[in-house]
Amino acid sequence: MNSFKKKSTSKAMAFSLGLGAVGVAMIVVSMTGFDVSVAQLKARGLGEIQRSELGKAEKTLKEALSRQELAKQESSETAEILLSLGRLANDQGRAEDAYRYFDRASQIQTKLMRPELLATAESLNGLGESLTLKGDYEKSEMVLQQALSLRESNLPAGSIELAQSRAALGRLYTAAGYFTQAEALLRQALKGAATGKNSEMVAEVTSDIGTLYCNQGRYGEAVGAYKEALSAFEKASPVASKKSLVRANILVNLAEVERRQGSLKSAERSGAEAIAIYAAKLDVNSPTLANALNNLALIYRNQGRLQEAEPLYKRAIAIYDLNPGMNSVQANALRNYAELLSASGRTSEAYTMRVRANDKLSSG
């Protein structure tokens, strides 16, 4: 649908290790030991992801990638490291970084002359999701359809990977306003996740359906879907779910619908809990955290609590400044902050924020 317009050896070899401003050092490593070290780093990074130590995981996997690059290796293992880094970047809301990781992973896998591999579909799926975050819906659709086609050709009908592809495509169509197509795909994805007994994915896709309802203005149904997602996840994973990013993501969405309904105290509780989870799990400069801060600030503003809202806006805008490719969401935060300043009688500062917002939008 076009809806939018060398084998390793045990010989010692010398490598130049860049140390930035400090200088350059020469080190000697055993190639066999080097390969094992990369494998150990990758395993450690994946373990840190499992324990939700995302900051540690990112540093570990970047070190593994750096060692692969130093050895001039572009193998399936390199692609796997890039995939993990791409997923971490997506969780942090860093769409530009995620795009680069997923794009490079898919290029490596294609270069290995095995484009039919399911690993290629995983790279393409991640690449498509990062494009959705960036707002490039036409290209995202093309890439996600390619990933779905690869998986449909190589996997049984009830596989979790197929459900993941359908959910990603459903989220794209929700964002783009193609609600009928989105709901059909999300329902298929939910059935696949339930069949595969993947409680986390069941919660995620149920939440996606809530977002679909929210975008259609069906707020009561959206709240029901979000609460169902939280309840099902808590029942399946009573301990792990409490501090999960999945829970935080659902709470952020729930808070926004509650705000739109005028249930501001409930929205505040949901938003504050989400921020507490993000603050514990994500980098301090994560755009995902900034989005939640902006949303909570709006809830405070709606309650007339302008002094409490202002530092949240400032912090969110500062985080966006540190992350390229966030122009539209930063412009939204700047406009929200401008409205707060106007309500406080600070018209000159409000004007400056509006100019900044317009500059962000005009620069794409």
Secondary structure, DSSP 8 states (H G I E B T S, - for coil): ---------SSEEEEEEE-GGG-EEEEEEEHHHHHHHHHHHHHHHHHHHHTT-HHHHHHHHHHHHHHHHHTT--SHHHHHHHHHHHHHHHHHT-HHHHHHHHHHHHHHHHHTT-TTSHHHHHHHHHHHHHHHHHT-HHHHHHHHHHHHHHHHHHS-TT-HHHHHHHHHHHHHHHHHT-HHHHHHHHHHHHHHHHHTT-HHHHHHHHHHHHHHHHHTT-HHHHHHHHHHHHHHHHHH-TTGGGG-HHHHHHHHHHHHHHHHHT-HHHHHHHHHHHHHHHHHHS-TT-HHHHHHHHHHHHHHHHTT-HHHHHHHHHHHHHHHHTSTT-HHHHHHHHHHHHHHHHHTT-HHHHHHHHHHHHHHHHT-
